[in-house]
Amino acid sequence: MKIMLPTQSPMMSKAFTFGVATASFQIEGAADTRLANIWDTFCATPGNIRDGSDGKQACEHVNLWKQDIDLIESLGVDAYRLSISWPRVMNQDGSLNAIGVNFYIQLLDELKQRNIKAFVTLYHWDLPQHIEDNGGWLNRETAYLFNDYANKISQVFADRVYSYATFNEPFCSAYLGYELGIHAPGKAKVKYGRQAAHHILLAHGLAMKTLQQNSPNSLNGIVLNFTPCYPETDSEQDHQAATLADEYMNQWYIKPLFDGCYPDSFALLSAQDAPKIEAGDFDIIRQPLDFLGINFYTRAVYRHCHQKHYQQVDMSMNPKTDIGWEIYPQAFTDLLMTLHQQYTLPPVFITENGAAIADKLDNGQVNDLDRISYYQQHLSAVNNAMLQGVNVAGYFAWSLMDNFEWAEGYLKRFGIVYVDYPSQKRTIKNSGLAYRDLLNSRL
């Protein structure tokens, strides 16, 4: 089974960037060579991770990175999206950790030598635990500590990085980590979620100015995740419910970047839940972006609810991935078109898109037809948006390989490469081969 796009598709031009993506905590392992982070602590609490696992070993990428770059090169991609582990490159006193920094410099140099563009994310959720102990993202000072980290690491990386993203998915860090408590650090108050979101956006704005100064030749931006919100029916109440959900889950993180304010539904927050915002904060947050990274997996459907304005509807009767997310590729086109119409966007990179499938290794092969179908449908959805005027410059498959999938532990496999965790053997799945063949077919 193949992944195919029309020959005339703008995605088939060599100017379009195709890549694969990973995140530090999910693949690196080597926990004994870095500071502790909030996910180490979260994993150590019984009941937080479905299979009781942790990220101490993961995919042992710190030890196997050369083998993994060989793997990346074999897929024929243009770019590799990775994240830097803040607790690996910074000591507790704020100085650089030479061993951790050198690990990434070697990796970045190898990527550059092989003509693979490095898309670096500075924060993919692994906050140093000592900073969390001092309040984490509830403490405004953390935004300035992040800027110091961004300043030091961008200087030492010099010209090795093609693109920097300040943050990956502030929604997940703030809402899942501080408001619902199902991700690290496991706090659960509305006020915490809203305040963490504000401080993360503030940190982004501070670091954007720093990156543009230290690394003016790289593409500098941020990565946001979106779950488009649909009404269950055509009733006015359900439409209003979907709009409110969209503002709270999606627009909350993008509107400050472009419009310098939170959505209108900010007014629905009680005084005790509203974040503390200082004068000039939105001027800092609203920095020009060289690109916007968009992560997409699924949609959500809502109905009106008297108690809390909206209620998510269970769509489990529809096709879904192994993690339980509905497969609805039209939402991808709809999302890109809506954002294109609502904001003056810089070039867009699809920085994550993929599917968890219940993969089986059989005679050295993984015949993951459902994942191939998912990629086919979603690449076509991006192509449809591009044909309608959305400036999408690249697409990254999530993920390069199976890895530690946060609260799901090792139970869910998103990779286009299969990882046998006991042996650490990597096997390219049929989806990875199909992705490689698509890329090799470009003109």
Phi, psi and omega in degrees: 000135184251162166255125186227143172232153178303143182304325182274002180300138176299339178287343181272000175282146177294346177286340178278135183265123172251140181209183173232159187226151174216179173221146189305303185297331185284337184235336196289318189065215178048046183295337182282356181251017177216171173289159175291147175235176186296334179284330172301313181293317181297318180295331183283351179268116182306136177096345182284324182249130190304319181259010178071016184269185178209183182257018184295325178257311182049236181256012179050039184295328179301325179271334187249020189296325180294318176299321181290326176291324173303317180297314179300315180297323182294338179280350176076022182283160177272335190210156177231123178262120180228163175243152177268135176276107178310312181288354175270330186255351181236136173279167183295334179278001178094359177276161179285142174269108188300322182293315179295316179298318182296325176304312182288325179297317177299316181296314181295321178296321180293319177299316181296320179298327181266008177063037175252120183292134179265114173258107188257128172257128184280332181221109174238057165086351188264069179296133175306136185297325181295333176284321175298322179299339179259018177116342179057222182284000171276346181260120181303330181299333181298327177300322181282328173295321177297318179298322177296317176299313180298321180296311184290318185286325179290329176292316185285332177284340176052234187263020184280344189254128178281324183210138173247134164249132178294307185228150167254119172052068174308329177306313184292316179298314185279305187285310182285328184272323185246344182254317177263330178081015181268353170237166177299141009270009174083025176270155189213077172216143178304315181301319180298315182298316182290322180289320177299318180300316182295318181291327176294316178296323176297316178299320177301311182298317178299314184289329178300317178298320180293316180296319180294332177280314184280329186224064187292342182268354176269158173278119185244131182194211183214156178246122178244146173258147181228135171238095184305141185253126182242146175283146179293321179231179178273009180294150179300322181294319179291324176297318179295321178299316180295322179296316180295320178296318179298319179297318185285321185269328188243302187293336181304332187258342180256326184299319177299329182291326185251326184253352177069033178197166174272164179299164181302329182292355171308326182295342180281346178291140174290162180301325182284339181264342183291139180288154174279123182239128181265155179303134179089354182300315183291333175294326177288315183296322188276063178270145175300138181252139173282332177203161171239124174272134180238125174255131181221137176229319188201182176243176173224147181242137186231153171233162178295141178219124184298322186291316187228025173077324180207154180219130181287141182261137178287119180252028188292347177286342180275164177304140182214162178276177184294340178271356176096011181270132181299139176268110184214076187297335179301331179296333179292312176298314181301316180300309182298320179294318181296314179296322178299322181280330186274328185230157171272094189276146166284181174307141183255136169244130171281102189271343171209137170194131182175186187218139170277125180231147180281078187286147175232130175274116185230114181053043176078011180229152171237107183266077187270071183299324181296324179289320177300317178298319179300312180297319179301312182294320186278327172295322176296323178295320177294316178302318179298320179293320180296321180293341178261012170108359179282131183272086176261124186257348182190167183215130178242126176284132171253120359231173177307308183217160174304146184201187177290113187261057173052233185296345178274353182063226181258019185281336184245136184245116178256350191290155166266001172235129181278135176245121170272104191297320179299319182264345185063022177283134178259137176226121179293124179285167178299329176295322177295321178293321179293321178296315178302316182294323176300312182296322181287345182271358180293150181285000000 
